[in-house]
Amino acid sequence: MRKVDRRTIEDGVPSIALMENAAHRVVEEMVREFDPIDRQSIVILCGKGNNGGDGLAIARLLHEYNVGRIRVVLAADPSEYTGDAAENLKRIVELGIHPVFDVPAKLRERREVNVVVDALLGTGLKGPPTGRTAELIAASREFPQAKIVAVDLPSGLGGGGDCVRADITVTFTAPKVEHYLAPGAEEHVGRLVVTQIGSPPWLIPGGLEVSSPDDFRHLFRPRKRDAHKGDFGHVLVVGGAPGKSGAAAMAGLAALRAGTGLVTVACSDSSRLAPELMSEPLESFSLERMTVLAVGPGLGERRELTAKLMQDATVPMVIDADGLNAIAGTDFQGRGLQTILTPHPGEMARLLGVERVSEDDRLNVARAFAKDRNVCLVLKGYRTLIALPDGNVWINTSGSPAMATGGTGDILTGMIAGMIAQFPSQIDTAVRAAVWLHGRAGHLGAEELTEQCLIATDLLHYLPKAIREIA
């Protein structure tokens, strides 16, 4: 974003104009949220960089709205403010707004402050906040009745230390990676508002998007009245070695529940399969007439079988669990969107041949792996990432910690296979739909059953409700 700002300035938009526009967007949101704005008691925490300059401009604009109770708290001595921030500091002093260097104790004691504006750090943070800035971040929590509005980013987010917990974050031009992938982002960002301040849209880098139900709503239009099961594909699930047949059974049932027409499960014990599922022996099954393969749930160590399937398959192939372990350490290459891998962090580390994948590096790892191995990679976890072979990455925001229980990955494998079977010409969209619905079903289930009581097959019970929300 610093590059976008720089190029915007080079194209003739003064930096002070960008700061002014940013301040207007924040104040507009505050006026909508805290009506009547002139009756609010507002504290603005200002760092010494551009984010602080935004905060100082916000103070001036609020003064124009006749807000009488504005306190500006600086994170540094006024002599340290330079450029546009210094200009805005000068302007508010001329208006009679005199900044202070500490949050007045009497304000905290009276609990009269009802809005705090966080304009301390923005996007320039490297490492945990320190010194005066860290003190003001801590002070932002000393107003338990106040709503916190963060300018661009909650200060400290992504730095590995203390962080402002915002109720509303107003950001500019486009969402930032930290809004979604920084540890604790969901709890600290609050409601995210994306506004425009004058940067041309063609300057915004592509390749990273947030998955939205609007992207795949069309997949759930009513079916044709004369439709039959053959119209919706035939999934073959390969897994369920002795003692692990439940994994394959769950994947098969999930494929059916996701809407595929036919499902066959190749496993060692078919007695645990739902009556709607067909079965074949794990040792001798046919790929004939299958339109999607799902390989790995409960498969056990069968490297040769997995390698053969990857070689022989001419239809989309979803690989999970033991299927991933079977190809770890090999130089396999996928068939683009036809090869979908769904690792959790441990499996991803094994695929890469490393001890662990850093949370801070998930995005880069997912993108590089999908491009290098020519696969569609679904890197599971908090904010699951869907990385495509062309380098584009989608962030999934649905889910719940209740889903940290055995079998939910098998359900996802089946759902992905089931969605692809119905929409083989829209594989990337089908994958994103399955991942989002999987997470949403988990969230809905946790609301009713609690985070502790949800189990994997409960997801299939709440899947219809998740679909109705977007259909």
C-alpha positions, 0 to 999 in steps of 0.5 A: 500500500505504501507503493500504491500511495507513492505512485498515486502521489507521483501521478499528481495527488498531493500526499496531504490530499490523501491524508485529508481524504482518509480523515474524511472517510473515518469521520463519515463513518463516525457520524453514521455510527455515533449519531449525534456526533456533536454529543460524543466525548472523543479521545484521539490517540495519534502516533507521529507518522502518517497514521497519526497525521490522519488522526490529527486531521480527524480531530480538525474535522470533528471540530467542524462538526461542533464536537466540543469534547475532543482530546488529542493524545500524542505518542511523541513530542510535537517536535518529532512530528514532520511533514503532513502530520506536523501541518495537521498538528499546527492546524488543530492547535490554531483551532484551540485543540491542545494535544496532551501527552497522557490520557487525563486520569479524570477522564478514566475515572468519570468514564465519560469518554465514549469513543476512542480513535486509534491513529497510532501506527497503521501499516508501518509496524515491524515487531511489537509496539514499544515505549510510549506507543505501547503505553497508549495501546494499553490505555485504549482499554481503560475506557470500558464503555467506549467504542474504538475506531481504528484508522487503517489497522488496529495498532499493533496488529500483526506485530506479535505484541499488544494490540488495540481491540477495535470495534470498527476499523476504517481502512483505505483503498483495499483490505490489508492482509493483516485484517484477515491473517494476523493472529487475533485479527477476527477479535481485534479488527471488529467491523471492517469498512473499506473506503476510497481516498483517491488511489486509482484502482488499477494500481491495486495489486491483484492475486489476493481475494476474500471468498464471499458467498456472492462468488458462488451463490449461482451454484445453488440455483434450483435444479431443472425439473427433469434432472436425474442423478447422472447429471450431478457426477459420480464420486469415488472415495478411496480410503478406509483401511482396516480400523479407519473405515469411518473416515471414508464413510464420512467423506462419502456421506459428505459428498452426497450431502453436498449434492453429487448424484452418486458416490462409491466408497472403496474401503476395507469394511463397507458395514459402516457405510450409509445405505445411500453409498455404494461400495467396492473393495479397497484392493480392487476397484474400478475408475470407470464412470467415475467423475471425481476421485477423493483419495486419502481419508483413512487410507493408511500407508499406500504410497504405490496406490496413491502414485498409481491413482495420480498417474492414471486419473483423468478426472479431478482428484481431491487428495487428503490425509494419508493420500498427502502423506503418501506423496510427501517427499516426492517430486509430484506435479499436479494437473492444475485445478484438476488436482486439489490438495487439502493439508492441515499445517502438519501435512503441509510441513510434511509436503514441504519437508520442513518441521513446521510452517510459520503462521506468518508465512502461510500465504507465501507458502500456499501461493508458492506451492500451488504454483510450483506443483501446479495444484489447487491447494486448500491450506486448512486452519484459521482463515483457510487459504485456497491457492490456485496454480495461477498464483491467485489466493482466496482467504476463507473467513468462515469457521469455528474453533469447534471444528477442531475435532477428528473427522472434520477434514474428511467431511471437507474432502467429501464436500469438495469432491461433491461440489466438483462433481456437480460443477466440473467446469467451475472447479475453483468456485466449487472448492471455495463454495465447499470450504465456505459452507463447511466453515459456516456449518461449523459455526452454526453447529457451534451456536446450537451445540456449543464449541465443545459438543460439535462433532464432525458429522454434525456439520452435515446436519447444519449444511442445509441451513448454511446453503439456505443462507446464500441460495 
